[in-house]
Amino acid sequence: MGRDRATLADVARRAGLSKTAASMVLNGREGTRLSAEAHQRVFAAAEELGYRPNVAARSLRTRKTATIAFVSDIVATTRFAGGLIRGALDASRERDHVLLITETQGDAAFEQYAIEAILDRQVDGVIYAAMATRRLAVPPAILGGPVVLLNATSPEQLPCVLPDDERAGAMVAETLLAQGHRDRIALIGRNRQKERDPEISLAAEARLRGIRDTLTAAGVSLCAEVFSPEWLSEHGYAAMRTLLDRPTRPSAVICMNDRLAFGAYQALGEAGLTIPGDISVLSFDDDPIAGWLRPGLSTAALPHEQMGRRAVEILLDGEGKGPWLVPMPLRRRRSVAAPAD
């Protein structure tokens, strides 16, 4: 595949200069004492011949390969977190780096194989990513070089990039308070396992803390909290039915993620109630479907692209351990209004 590839010697010969002089020009070395005309001949020769630097040879000199490894569990094949990769790809491209992506699907044996293959390519660093925000065990093999965790933390206290779920919880609560909701705000999606086990979720406890602290500061408490075995649409549906069976109907409902909110929408529609006329609904994540609901669901968006970009910046710039929290912007649509009464 590389038999006819132009070499530095070919460029030098075409430009009428020594190989050393051509190399100095192409590498932007200052103080070459070569004329501007000589520089132009080198660049013209390189372009005519389609010359590309030998990255392997350059890496031996600089100990840099301009490559970054992106290792994930199931990020690459899920529509929910593909933004992590898009952000990392964009930031890598802007820094003239190539992103090598591998996905393990949670297979420990394949993960070991993939990591060994990546390290054999002498990448400049590794971004180790998770789809769900959680604490994870980092493979020891990658701890010998620069590593940044994306959407995750670890016992090793490695540099990490996370969504600011606590601030998002506070922002959701503030939005309802600003609309005049006070004594009839309910919550769907309590789950003690998610809240207590950081290896399952970091988001649940942080979101709940942000909500509660903000309401408490305003002298308000949740009127009801419904537990859900998982944050899925069917559980949001069942939880909303439970709330509607209570003697006093809530004026607003906070769902711990959008999938719960999708089920809540269905239950409210079946009950003949309108959003936000009868009940306001506010959520987290900004699933692609959230904007297509009628009315559109107001939700705190996971900033996946910004997180992926930030991980590359921290990896290449060595900015410290963090954690680095990326704000979750509120997508204000039409599911929130002042209480009807």
N, C-alpha and C positions, 0 to 999 in steps of 0.2 A: 504493500500500500504506500510505502514511502520511498520507493526506488528512485523517482525522478524529483524528489524534493530538493529545492535549491539550498545550498550550504552557504555559510559565511564566506568561504573561500570563493564561491561563484560570484557573490556580490562584490567582493574586493577586486576580483579580476575584471569584472564589468566596469567598475568605477575607476580602475587604474590606480588603486591604492593597495597598501599592505593589508593583510588580514587584521592586524592589530589596530590600524587606523580605522578601518571600517567598523570594527567592533566598538571602538570608543565613540564613534559618531552615532551608531544605532542605540547604544546604551545611554546616550545623553551625557557622556563624560565631559566635564568642563576642562578648559586648559589644554585642548588638543593642538592648538596653534595651526589648525587646518583652516583654509579659506572657506568662505561661505559657498563658493562655487564647488569646492570639494565635498562639503556637506550635501549639497544638492545632488551631486553625482551619486553619492552613496544611497540617498533616499530614493532617487529615481531608479537606480539599479535594483534595489530591494523590491520596489513596486513592480517593475517589469518582470522580474524573475519569480514573483509571488513568494518572496522569502518570509519564513516564519522562524522566530528564534527557537532553538532547541531547549524546551522547558526542562528536560531532565538534566542537561548540562548546566543550565543556569541555576537549578535548584542545588546542585552540588556546590556551586560557588556561594550562593546566598543563604542556603539552608532554608529556603522558602519555596513552596510549590504553587502559591496563589490558588490553592484549593481549600475548600471547607467541607467537612462532612456534616450531613444532616441526618441524624439517626432518630427514628421515631417508632412508636408502637403501631398505631393505625392512622396517623395523621394524613399520610399521603393519599389514602384511598377513601377518605371521608369528606363529604361536602361541608361538614360543619367546621372543620378546622383547616381547610386548604389554604386559607389566608395566611397561616403561619409560614407555609412554604413560599407563597407569593411574595410576602414581605422580605423573607430571607433571600430569595432569588434576586429581587430588585436591588437590595442593599449590596449583595455580593457583586452583581454586575457593575454597579456604580464604583465599587472599589477594585475593579479589574480582577475579581476572583471568580472561580467556577465553584458551584455548589454541587456536591455529589450526594444524592439522596438515596437512602435505603430505609425500608420499612420491615419491621420484625414480626408483626402480627402477634406479638407476645410469645414467640417461639424462642426459648432461651438458647437452644443449640444453634439455630440460624443466626441469632443475634451475635453469638460468639464468632461464628464464621464471617459474618458481615463486618464486624468490627476489626477482625484480623486483616481482612481484605482492604479495608480503608486505611488502617495504619501502615500496611505494606506500601501504600501510595504516598506515604509521608505527608499527609494533609497538615495544613498549618494550625488546625484546631477543629474541635467537634462541638456541634450544637446537638444536645440530647433532648428530644422533645416528647411531650405526652399530649394526647388528645384532651383528656380530662385533667383539670387542674388538681394536682395531688403531689404527695411526697413519694419518691421512688428510690429504688436501689440502683446506684450507678455502677455499671460494669467496671471492675478494677483496671481493666486493660487500658481504658481511656484516661485514667487519672494522671498519667505521666506527662500530659501536655495540656495546652489551654482547652478548657471546657466551659461552656455556658449552658445552663439548663433553661429550657423554654417551656413555659406553662407548668413548671414543676419545681419542687425543692428536693433537697436530699440531706441525710444526716451529716454529710461531709461539709455542709455550709458552702457549697460551690456558688459562684455567681449565678443568679437566676433572674428571669424576667417573668412577671406574673400580671394578670389583670387585677386592677384595684377593686376587688369585689366589695370590700367594706365600704369604700367611698360610694360605690354604686348603690349599695343598700341604703346608705344615708340619703343619696340623691332621690331615690324612689320615694322614700318616706317624706322628704321635703316637698316633693311635687304634690303629693296628696294633701299635705298640710296647707300648702299654698292655695289649694282649691277649696279649702274649708272643711275637709274631712277631719274628724277628730275621734268621736267615741264609737264609731262603727266601721273601723278598718280591720279586716280579717286577713289571715295569711294561709295560703295553701302550699304544702310541700315540706312541712317539718319532717325530719328524718334523722333520728338519733345516731344511726350508724354513719351517715354522711357527715354529721356535725362533729362526731367524736373521733373518727378515725381519719387522720390526714392522708393515709395511704389510699383511701377511697375518694375523698374530696377535701379540698381546701376552700372551695367556694361556699359551701353550705354554711359553715360556721361564720365566715367573714360577712356574708350577705346578711345573715340573721343579726349579727352584732351591729352592723351599720343601721339596720332598720330599727332595732330596739333602742339603741342609744339615742338616735335622733328623735324618736317618738317620746322617750322618757324625758329628754331635755325640754320638750314642748308640753310636758305634763299630760301626755297621752299614752294609753296602752292599747294593745291589740284586743279587740273584742272576742276573737276566736282564732285558734290555731289548729289546722287540720293536718294530721300526719298522713304521709303517703309512702308506700313501700318502695316506690321508684318515682322518678320525675318523668313520667310518661303521660300521654294524653288521656288514656283511660282512667288514670288515677286522678288527674285534674278534673275529669268529668264527675267521678264519684265524690270527690271532695266538695265540689260546688253543689252537688245535690244535697250533701250533708248540711252545708251552710244554709241552703234554701229551706231545709226542713226545720230550722231553728225558729223560735217564736219571733225573734227580731232579725230582720234581714240586714246584712251589711250594706253600707253605702259604697264601699270600695274593697277590692280584693287585690292583694299582692301575691303573685305566683312566683315561686322560686326559680322557675325557668319557663321558656316559651311553650314547651310541649305541654306542661301542665295548663298553661293559659289556653291552648287550643281546645283541650277538653272542657275547660270552664266555659268557653264561648258556646260550645255545643249544648251544655246543660242549661245555660241561660236562654238560648234560643228555644229549646224545647219547652221551657217554662213560660215562654211568652214575654220575657223581660228583655229590655234593650240596653245596649252598651253605647255610651255611658249614661243614658237617660235615667235608667234605674240603678245600675251598678257600674262603677268605674273599675277597669282592670289594668294592672300595670305589672310588668314582668322583667325578665333578664335574658340576655344572650343575643337578641336580634337574629333569630333564625330567618332564612330567606323567605319563608312563608308568612312571617309576621306582617310584612307590608302588604300582603295580598288579602289578608282577612278584611272583612267588612263589619265594623269599622277597623281601620288599620290599628294594630296593636302597638301601644307605646311601650318601649322596652329599653333597658340599658344594654348597649351593644358590646359584645366581646371584641376588643380591638386587635384581632389576630394579625392583620397585616403589619400594624405598628409594632406589635410584639416581635414578630419575625425579623423585622428590620432592626429593632433595638438589640436583639440577640447578636446579630452580625457586628454591629457597631461596638458592642462591649467586647466581643471576642477579639476583634482586630485592634481595638484601642486600649484594651486592658484597663478598664475603668474601675475595677474593684469588685467586691462581692455582692453588693446590694443588700436585700433584694430590690430589684428595679420594678416599680409598680407603674403600669400603664393605665391611664384613665379610661373608663368605660363611658362613652358619650351616651346621653339619653336621646333616643329616637322618638321625638314627640309626634305622635300621630293623632288618632281621634278616639282613643278608648278611655280618656280621662276628662271629667268635667266636675263642676261643683255638685254637691249632694242635691238631690231633687227636693228634699225638704230641709 
